[in-house]
């Protein structure tokens, strides 16, 4: 299914349509270069959640890695997603350096 919850973000940022990858309380990384809180370097089966724009966690069973990120300050939702995507990619890259 397409991620219709983020139709506002697709219009605002000019993103193409992408899959929802949503579950009951969690989301999964999924395939492709799509906006995600987990990061592009995570395995497709990685899963996690976020809260109130300033917290994020994910688990990547294939990489045997967990990330918990607690920050202060709220950002607009798409900017918060981009922040956690970058932080996740930095953590994974550093872990495997």
Rosetta constraint file for C-alpha pairs under 8 A:
AtomPair CA 1 CA 19 HARMONIC 5.54 0.50
AtomPair CA 1 CA 20 HARMONIC 5.95 0.50
AtomPair CA 1 CA 21 HARMONIC 7.96 0.50
AtomPair CA 2 CA 17 HARMONIC 6.65 0.50
AtomPair CA 2 CA 18 HARMONIC 5.67 0.50
AtomPair CA 2 CA 19 HARMONIC 4.33 0.50
AtomPair CA 2 CA 20 HARMONIC 5.25 0.50
AtomPair CA 3 CA 7 HARMONIC 7.10 0.50
AtomPair CA 3 CA 17 HARMONIC 7.31 0.50
AtomPair CA 3 CA 18 HARMONIC 6.06 0.50
AtomPair CA 3 CA 19 HARMONIC 5.17 0.50
AtomPair CA 3 CA 20 HARMONIC 3.86 0.50
AtomPair CA 3 CA 21 HARMONIC 7.68 0.50
AtomPair CA 4 CA 20 HARMONIC 7.40 0.50
AtomPair CA 6 CA 10 HARMONIC 6.32 0.50
AtomPair CA 7 CA 11 HARMONIC 6.29 0.50
AtomPair CA 8 CA 12 HARMONIC 6.06 0.50
AtomPair CA 9 CA 13 HARMONIC 5.75 0.50
AtomPair CA 9 CA 14 HARMONIC 7.70 0.50
AtomPair CA 9 CA 15 HARMONIC 7.44 0.50
AtomPair CA 9 CA 78 HARMONIC 6.66 0.50
AtomPair CA 10 CA 14 HARMONIC 5.21 0.50
AtomPair CA 10 CA 15 HARMONIC 4.50 0.50
AtomPair CA 10 CA 16 HARMONIC 6.43 0.50
AtomPair CA 10 CA 17 HARMONIC 7.00 0.50
AtomPair CA 11 CA 15 HARMONIC 6.90 0.50
AtomPair CA 18 CA 34 HARMONIC 6.40 0.50
AtomPair CA 21 CA 27 HARMONIC 5.66 0.50
AtomPair CA 21 CA 28 HARMONIC 5.40 0.50
AtomPair CA 21 CA 29 HARMONIC 6.93 0.50
AtomPair CA 21 CA 30 HARMONIC 6.32 0.50
AtomPair CA 22 CA 26 HARMONIC 6.33 0.50
AtomPair CA 22 CA 27 HARMONIC 4.35 0.50
AtomPair CA 22 CA 28 HARMONIC 6.47 0.50
AtomPair CA 23 CA 27 HARMONIC 5.45 0.50
AtomPair CA 23 CA 28 HARMONIC 7.63 0.50
AtomPair CA 25 CA 49 HARMONIC 7.02 0.50
AtomPair CA 26 CA 47 HARMONIC 6.55 0.50
AtomPair CA 26 CA 48 HARMONIC 5.34 0.50
AtomPair CA 26 CA 49 HARMONIC 5.07 0.50
AtomPair CA 27 CA 47 HARMONIC 5.55 0.50
AtomPair CA 27 CA 48 HARMONIC 5.65 0.50
AtomPair CA 27 CA 49 HARMONIC 6.18 0.50
AtomPair CA 28 CA 44 HARMONIC 7.21 0.50
AtomPair CA 28 CA 45 HARMONIC 6.23 0.50
AtomPair CA 28 CA 46 HARMONIC 5.65 0.50
AtomPair CA 28 CA 47 HARMONIC 4.15 0.50
AtomPair CA 28 CA 48 HARMONIC 6.54 0.50
AtomPair CA 29 CA 36 HARMONIC 6.65 0.50
AtomPair CA 29 CA 38 HARMONIC 6.25 0.50
AtomPair CA 29 CA 39 HARMONIC 7.68 0.50
AtomPair CA 29 CA 42 HARMONIC 7.11 0.50
AtomPair CA 29 CA 43 HARMONIC 6.96 0.50
AtomPair CA 29 CA 44 HARMONIC 5.00 0.50
AtomPair CA 29 CA 45 HARMONIC 6.09 0.50
AtomPair CA 29 CA 46 HARMONIC 5.35 0.50
AtomPair CA 29 CA 47 HARMONIC 6.02 0.50
AtomPair CA 30 CA 43 HARMONIC 7.78 0.50
AtomPair CA 30 CA 44 HARMONIC 4.30 0.50
AtomPair CA 30 CA 45 HARMONIC 6.30 0.50
AtomPair CA 30 CA 46 HARMONIC 7.69 0.50
AtomPair CA 31 CA 44 HARMONIC 5.46 0.50
AtomPair CA 33 CA 40 HARMONIC 6.45 0.50
AtomPair CA 34 CA 40 HARMONIC 7.82 0.50
AtomPair CA 35 CA 81 HARMONIC 7.30 0.50
AtomPair CA 35 CA 82 HARMONIC 7.47 0.50
AtomPair CA 35 CA 85 HARMONIC 7.73 0.50
AtomPair CA 36 CA 40 HARMONIC 7.51 0.50
AtomPair CA 36 CA 81 HARMONIC 6.53 0.50
AtomPair CA 36 CA 82 HARMONIC 7.73 0.50
AtomPair CA 36 CA 85 HARMONIC 6.08 0.50
AtomPair CA 37 CA 50 HARMONIC 7.77 0.50
AtomPair CA 37 CA 56 HARMONIC 7.48 0.50
AtomPair CA 37 CA 81 HARMONIC 5.24 0.50
AtomPair CA 37 CA 82 HARMONIC 7.21 0.50
AtomPair CA 37 CA 84 HARMONIC 5.25 0.50
AtomPair CA 37 CA 85 HARMONIC 4.83 0.50
AtomPair CA 37 CA 88 HARMONIC 7.62 0.50
AtomPair CA 38 CA 42 HARMONIC 6.64 0.50
AtomPair CA 38 CA 46 HARMONIC 7.55 0.50
AtomPair CA 38 CA 47 HARMONIC 7.55 0.50
AtomPair CA 38 CA 48 HARMONIC 7.28 0.50
AtomPair CA 38 CA 57 HARMONIC 7.98 0.50
AtomPair CA 38 CA 58 HARMONIC 6.42 0.50
AtomPair CA 38 CA 84 HARMONIC 6.89 0.50
AtomPair CA 38 CA 85 HARMONIC 5.54 0.50
AtomPair CA 38 CA 88 HARMONIC 5.82 0.50
AtomPair CA 38 CA 89 HARMONIC 7.83 0.50
AtomPair CA 39 CA 84 HARMONIC 7.28 0.50
AtomPair CA 39 CA 85 HARMONIC 4.18 0.50
AtomPair CA 39 CA 86 HARMONIC 6.44 0.50
AtomPair CA 39 CA 87 HARMONIC 7.71 0.50
AtomPair CA 39 CA 88 HARMONIC 5.10 0.50
AtomPair CA 39 CA 89 HARMONIC 5.12 0.50
AtomPair CA 40 CA 85 HARMONIC 7.15 0.50
AtomPair CA 40 CA 89 HARMONIC 6.41 0.50
AtomPair CA 41 CA 88 HARMONIC 7.95 0.50
AtomPair CA 41 CA 89 HARMONIC 5.62 0.50
AtomPair CA 41 CA 92 HARMONIC 6.69 0.50
AtomPair CA 41 CA 93 HARMONIC 7.62 0.50
AtomPair CA 42 CA 46 HARMONIC 6.37 0.50
AtomPair CA 42 CA 60 HARMONIC 6.74 0.50
AtomPair CA 42 CA 63 HARMONIC 7.81 0.50
AtomPair CA 42 CA 89 HARMONIC 7.47 0.50
AtomPair CA 42 CA 92 HARMONIC 7.21 0.50
AtomPair CA 43 CA 60 HARMONIC 6.46 0.50
AtomPair CA 43 CA 62 HARMONIC 6.46 0.50
AtomPair CA 43 CA 63 HARMONIC 7.24 0.50
AtomPair CA 45 CA 60 HARMONIC 6.87 0.50
AtomPair CA 45 CA 61 HARMONIC 7.46 0.50
AtomPair CA 45 CA 62 HARMONIC 7.53 0.50
AtomPair CA 46 CA 58 HARMONIC 6.88 0.50
AtomPair CA 46 CA 59 HARMONIC 5.60 0.50
AtomPair CA 46 CA 60 HARMONIC 4.19 0.50
AtomPair CA 46 CA 61 HARMONIC 6.52 0.50
AtomPair CA 46 CA 62 HARMONIC 7.64 0.50
AtomPair CA 47 CA 58 HARMONIC 5.47 0.50
AtomPair CA 47 CA 59 HARMONIC 5.52 0.50
AtomPair CA 47 CA 60 HARMONIC 6.60 0.50
AtomPair CA 48 CA 56 HARMONIC 7.60 0.50
AtomPair CA 48 CA 57 HARMONIC 5.44 0.50
AtomPair CA 48 CA 58 HARMONIC 3.84 0.50
AtomPair CA 48 CA 59 HARMONIC 6.05 0.50
AtomPair CA 49 CA 56 HARMONIC 5.95 0.50
AtomPair CA 49 CA 57 HARMONIC 5.64 0.50
AtomPair CA 49 CA 58 HARMONIC 6.43 0.50
AtomPair CA 50 CA 54 HARMONIC 7.78 0.50
AtomPair CA 50 CA 55 HARMONIC 5.55 0.50
AtomPair CA 50 CA 56 HARMONIC 4.26 0.50
AtomPair CA 50 CA 57 HARMONIC 6.35 0.50
AtomPair CA 51 CA 55 HARMONIC 5.24 0.50
AtomPair CA 51 CA 56 HARMONIC 6.46 0.50
AtomPair CA 52 CA 74 HARMONIC 7.68 0.50
AtomPair CA 53 CA 74 HARMONIC 5.60 0.50
AtomPair CA 53 CA 75 HARMONIC 6.50 0.50
AtomPair CA 53 CA 76 HARMONIC 7.78 0.50
AtomPair CA 53 CA 77 HARMONIC 6.53 0.50
AtomPair CA 53 CA 80 HARMONIC 6.02 0.50
AtomPair CA 54 CA 70 HARMONIC 6.28 0.50
AtomPair CA 54 CA 71 HARMONIC 5.13 0.50
AtomPair CA 54 CA 72 HARMONIC 6.14 0.50
AtomPair CA 54 CA 73 HARMONIC 6.36 0.50
AtomPair CA 54 CA 74 HARMONIC 5.71 0.50
AtomPair CA 54 CA 75 HARMONIC 7.65 0.50
AtomPair CA 54 CA 80 HARMONIC 7.35 0.50
AtomPair CA 55 CA 68 HARMONIC 7.80 0.50
AtomPair CA 55 CA 69 HARMONIC 5.68 0.50
AtomPair CA 55 CA 70 HARMONIC 4.63 0.50
AtomPair CA 55 CA 71 HARMONIC 6.04 0.50
AtomPair CA 56 CA 68 HARMONIC 6.00 0.50
AtomPair CA 56 CA 69 HARMONIC 5.16 0.50
AtomPair CA 56 CA 70 HARMONIC 6.62 0.50
AtomPair CA 56 CA 84 HARMONIC 7.20 0.50
AtomPair CA 57 CA 66 HARMONIC 7.50 0.50
AtomPair CA 57 CA 67 HARMONIC 5.43 0.50
AtomPair CA 57 CA 68 HARMONIC 4.34 0.50
AtomPair CA 57 CA 69 HARMONIC 6.07 0.50
AtomPair CA 58 CA 66 HARMONIC 5.84 0.50
AtomPair CA 58 CA 67 HARMONIC 5.44 0.50
AtomPair CA 58 CA 68 HARMONIC 6.75 0.50
AtomPair CA 59 CA 64 HARMONIC 7.84 0.50
AtomPair CA 59 CA 65 HARMONIC 6.08 0.50
AtomPair CA 59 CA 66 HARMONIC 4.52 0.50
AtomPair CA 59 CA 67 HARMONIC 6.60 0.50
AtomPair CA 60 CA 64 HARMONIC 5.88 0.50
AtomPair CA 60 CA 65 HARMONIC 5.29 0.50
AtomPair CA 60 CA 66 HARMONIC 6.24 0.50
AtomPair CA 61 CA 65 HARMONIC 6.59 0.50
AtomPair CA 67 CA 88 HARMONIC 7.56 0.50
AtomPair CA 67 CA 91 HARMONIC 7.94 0.50
AtomPair CA 74 CA 80 HARMONIC 7.56 0.50
AtomPair CA 75 CA 79 HARMONIC 6.02 0.50
AtomPair CA 75 CA 80 HARMONIC 5.28 0.50
AtomPair CA 76 CA 80 HARMONIC 6.06 0.50
AtomPair CA 77 CA 81 HARMONIC 6.19 0.50
AtomPair CA 78 CA 82 HARMONIC 6.22 0.50
AtomPair CA 79 CA 83 HARMONIC 6.13 0.50
AtomPair CA 80 CA 84 HARMONIC 6.32 0.50
AtomPair CA 81 CA 85 HARMONIC 6.04 0.50
AtomPair CA 82 CA 86 HARMONIC 6.18 0.50
AtomPair CA 83 CA 87 HARMONIC 6.17 0.50
AtomPair CA 84 CA 88 HARMONIC 5.85 0.50
AtomPair CA 85 CA 89 HARMONIC 6.23 0.50
AtomPair CA 86 CA 90 HARMONIC 6.16 0.50
AtomPair CA 87 CA 91 HARMONIC 6.16 0.50
AtomPair CA 88 CA 92 HARMONIC 6.21 0.50
AtomPair CA 89 CA 93 HARMONIC 6.01 0.50
AtomPair CA 90 CA 94 HARMONIC 6.01 0.50
AtomPair CA 91 CA 95 HARMONIC 6.00 0.50
AtomPair CA 92 CA 96 HARMONIC 6.31 0.50
AtomPair CA 93 CA 97 HARMONIC 6.00 0.50
